[in-house]
């Protein structure tokens, strides 16, 4: 019998070069709309590429695109670590 342990955390907590699947967006409706237009939506695979120092924005890769999102948004995106 194979047991799968899923680890959930927020996108901002994910280490650089780690891959996860977006599970839930807990942002405001305006932020969810803006993030969805950039491809950030549940079920999408995401990788953290770079974090800026002192709690600034992070660069992520999803759907072969690199985007930068605010720390405040990344702290509200729940991901499932692979």
C-alpha positions in Angstrom: 0.0 0.0 0.0 1.4 3.4 -1.0 0.7 6.3 1.3 1.0 9.8 -0.1 1.8 12.6 2.3 0.9 16.0 0.9 2.6 19.0 2.3 0.6 22.3 2.1 2.2 25.7 2.6 2.0 29.2 1.2 3.9 30.1 -2.0 6.1 32.6 -0.2 7.3 29.9 2.1 8.4 27.7 -0.8 12.2 27.4 -1.2 13.9 28.6 -4.4 13.8 26.0 -7.2 11.1 23.9 -5.5 8.1 22.9 -7.5 4.5 22.8 -6.2 0.9 22.9 -7.5 -1.3 25.8 -6.6 -4.3 24.6 -4.5 -6.1 27.6 -3.2 -6.1 31.4 -3.8 -7.1 33.1 -0.5 -6.5 36.6 -1.9 -9.1 39.3 -2.4 -11.4 39.1 -5.4 -9.5 41.9 -7.2 -6.1 40.1 -6.6 -7.6 36.7 -7.7 -8.8 38.3 -10.9 -5.4 39.9 -11.6 -3.5 36.7 -10.7 -5.8 34.6 -12.9 -5.1 36.8 -15.9 -1.4 36.0 -15.4 -2.1 32.3 -15.2 -1.9 31.9 -11.4 -4.9 29.6 -10.7 -5.5 26.3 -8.8 -4.0 23.2 -10.4 -1.1 25.1 -12.1 2.4 23.9 -11.4 4.7 26.7 -10.1 8.4 27.0 -9.3 10.0 29.8 -7.2 12.8 31.3 -9.2 14.0 34.2 -7.1 13.2 36.0 -3.9 14.2 39.6 -3.3 15.8 40.5 0.0 14.0 42.2 2.9 10.6 40.7 2.1 10.1 42.0 -1.4 8.3 40.4 -4.4 9.2 37.0 -5.7 9.8 35.7 -9.3 7.9 32.5 -10.2 7.8 30.3 -13.3 4.5 28.9 -14.5 3.3 27.7 -17.9 6.8 28.5 -19.3 6.4 32.2 -18.3 8.3 34.1 -15.6 6.3 36.6 -13.6 6.9 38.6 -10.4 4.2 38.8 -7.8 4.0 40.8 -4.6 4.9 39.2 -1.2 1.4 40.0 0.0 -0.1 37.9 -2.8 2.4 35.1 -2.5 1.5 34.8 1.2 -2.1 34.1 0.4 -1.6 31.4 -2.3 -1.7 27.9 -0.8 0.4 25.3 -2.7 0.8 21.5 -2.5 4.5 20.5 -2.5 5.5 17.7 -4.9 
